[in-house]
């Protein structure tokens, strides 16, 4: 047994001679460089990712603004279409083109008989109604006359200008006052 112990001591001695006696820095250098490179690569990749996200955010903001502008334009166009499609506007444009309302229609039954009596469309002298501008203040109610009824308002003249001002101004009244003030 003493032979094997001596062999182990001899072998450990030879291994101890192969290893340097002082602390070794050569083995740590590649590990430290690897860690530094990994950290630097991670920071650079985070910086690139953050830049890409900011660019996407700016693009999203620009697209939202463009969407809002296009939506506003579409709504304005839809309002224009709706104003041209109103019955009053259609009737006015038809009268400008010389069209007149149709008379009473006649219908054909499936067996070929005519139901109803058709009439020829004639141009009746119905005036074109000119829209009046909205007034900024409401008109006061007319005071009743001695007979208890007010005269009917005058019909607007279709040939009159829309900017014509009334000849009489409405009476002004002062607000009621309370006795304590």
matplotlib code that plots the C-alpha trace (Angstrom):
import matplotlib.pyplot as plt

x = [0.0, 2.8, 3.7, 0.5, 0.7, 4.1, 2.9, 0.0, 2.4, 4.8, 2.0, 0.6, 4.0, 4.5, 1.0, 1.9, 5.0, 3.0, 0.5, 1.8, 2.1, 0.5, -3.1, -3.8, -5.4, -4.9, -8.0, -10.3, -9.6, -11.7, -14.7, -14.6, -14.4, -17.4, -19.5, -18.7, -19.5, -22.8, -23.8, -22.8, -24.7, -27.7, -27.6, -27.2, -30.1, -32.3, -31.4, -32.3, -35.6, -36.5, -35.7, -37.9, -40.8, -40.5, -40.5, -43.7, -45.3, -44.6, -46.0, -49.1, -49.7, -49.3, -51.7, -54.3, -54.1, -54.6, -57.5, -59.1, -58.7, -60.1, -63.0, -63.8, -63.7, -65.9, -68.4, -68.4, -69.0, -71.8, -73.5, -73.3, -74.9, -77.6, -78.4, -78.8, -81.0, -83.5, -87.0, -87.1, -83.8, -84.9, -88.2, -86.4, -83.9, -86.7, -88.6, -85.4, -85.2, -88.8, -90.3, -93.8, -95.4, -97.1, -100.9, -102.8, -101.4, -103.2, -102.3, -102.4, -103.8, -102.2, -105.2, -104.6, -107.4, -106.6, -107.4, -107.7, -107.8, -104.6, -104.3, -101.8, -99.2, -99.7, -97.5, -99.4, -98.5, -97.1, -94.3, -90.8, -90.3, -87.2, -85.6, -85.3, -82.2, -82.5, -83.0, -80.7, -83.4, -87.0, -89.8, -92.1, -95.7, -98.1, -100.5, -104.1, -106.3, -109.5, -111.5, -109.5, -107.7, -104.4, -104.2, -102.6, -98.9, -98.2, -97.0, -93.4, -92.9, -91.0, -89.4, -88.2, -84.6, -83.6, -81.6, -84.5, -84.8, -88.2, -89.5, -90.7, -88.5, -89.9, -90.8, -88.2, -89.3, -87.4, -87.0, -89.4, -87.9, -88.6, -89.5, -86.7, -83.8]
y = [0.0, 2.3, 2.0, 3.4, 6.3, 7.2, 7.0, 9.4, 11.8, 11.6, 12.2, 15.2, 16.6, 16.4, 18.0, 20.8, 21.6, 21.9, 24.4, 27.9, 28.8, 32.4, 33.4, 33.0, 36.0, 34.5, 32.2, 35.0, 37.4, 35.6, 35.2, 38.9, 39.8, 37.5, 39.1, 42.6, 41.8, 40.2, 43.3, 45.7, 43.6, 43.6, 47.4, 48.0, 45.7, 47.4, 50.8, 49.6, 48.1, 51.3, 53.3, 51.0, 51.3, 55.1, 55.2, 53.0, 55.3, 58.3, 56.6, 55.5, 59.1, 60.3, 57.7, 58.5, 62.2, 61.3, 59.1, 61.9, 64.3, 61.8, 61.0, 64.8, 65.2, 62.1, 63.5, 66.9, 65.2, 63.1, 66.3, 67.7, 64.6, 64.7, 68.4, 67.7, 64.6, 66.5, 66.6, 70.4, 70.6, 67.9, 69.8, 73.1, 71.6, 69.8, 73.1, 74.8, 72.2, 72.8, 69.6, 69.7, 67.3, 64.4, 64.0, 61.1, 57.8, 54.9, 51.3, 48.1, 45.0, 41.6, 40.8, 44.0, 46.2, 49.8, 50.9, 54.6, 57.6, 59.1, 62.9, 64.9, 66.7, 70.4, 73.2, 74.7, 78.3, 77.2, 79.6, 78.5, 79.0, 81.1, 80.3, 83.2, 83.7, 82.8, 85.7, 86.3, 87.3, 86.0, 88.3, 89.5, 88.4, 90.9, 92.6, 91.6, 94.3, 95.6, 93.0, 90.3, 88.9, 90.0, 90.6, 87.7, 88.2, 89.3, 86.7, 87.1, 88.4, 85.8, 88.5, 90.5, 90.4, 88.2, 91.1, 93.5, 95.0, 95.5, 99.0, 98.8, 97.7, 95.6, 97.5, 97.2, 96.5, 96.9, 93.9, 93.8, 95.1, 93.6, 96.0, 94.8, 95.5]
z = [0.0, 0.6, -3.1, -4.3, -1.9, -3.2, -6.7, -6.0, -4.3, -7.2, -9.7, -7.7, -7.5, -11.3, -11.8, -9.4, -11.3, -14.5, -13.0, -12.3, -8.6, -8.8, -9.7, -13.4, -15.3, -18.7, -18.3, -17.2, -20.2, -22.8, -20.4, -19.5, -23.2, -24.0, -21.2, -22.4, -26.0, -25.0, -22.9, -25.7, -28.3, -26.0, -25.5, -29.2, -30.1, -27.5, -29.0, -32.5, -31.3, -29.5, -32.6, -34.8, -32.3, -32.3, -36.0, -36.1, -33.5, -35.7, -38.7, -36.8, -35.7, -39.3, -40.5, -37.8, -38.8, -42.5, -41.6, -39.7, -42.6, -45.1, -42.8, -42.5, -46.3, -46.7, -44.3, -46.0, -49.3, -47.8, -46.4, -50.0, -51.4, -48.7, -49.4, -53.1, -52.3, -50.1, -51.6, -51.6, -53.5, -56.0, -56.6, -57.1, -59.5, -61.4, -61.8, -63.0, -65.7, -66.7, -65.2, -63.7, -61.2, -62.8, -62.9, -61.4, -62.7, -64.3, -63.6, -65.7, -64.0, -64.9, -67.1, -69.2, -67.8, -67.0, -63.5, -62.8, -65.2, -66.3, -66.5, -68.5, -66.4, -66.6, -65.4, -62.5, -61.5, -58.1, -57.2, -56.5, -52.8, -52.1, -48.7, -46.3, -44.2, -40.6, -38.3, -35.3, -32.9, -32.6, -33.7, -30.9, -31.1, -32.6, -30.2, -30.9, -32.6, -31.3, -33.3, -31.5, -34.5, -36.1, -39.8, -41.8, -42.7, -46.2, -48.6, -49.7, -53.2, -55.3, -57.4, -54.3, -53.3, -50.3, -48.9, -48.7, -45.2, -43.6, -43.5, -39.9, -37.0, -34.2, -31.0, -28.3, -24.8, -21.6, -19.3, -16.4, -13.1, -9.7, -6.9, -4.6, -7.0]

ax = plt.figure().add_subplot(projection="3d")
ax.plot(x, y, z, "-o")
ax.set_aspect("equal")
plt.show()
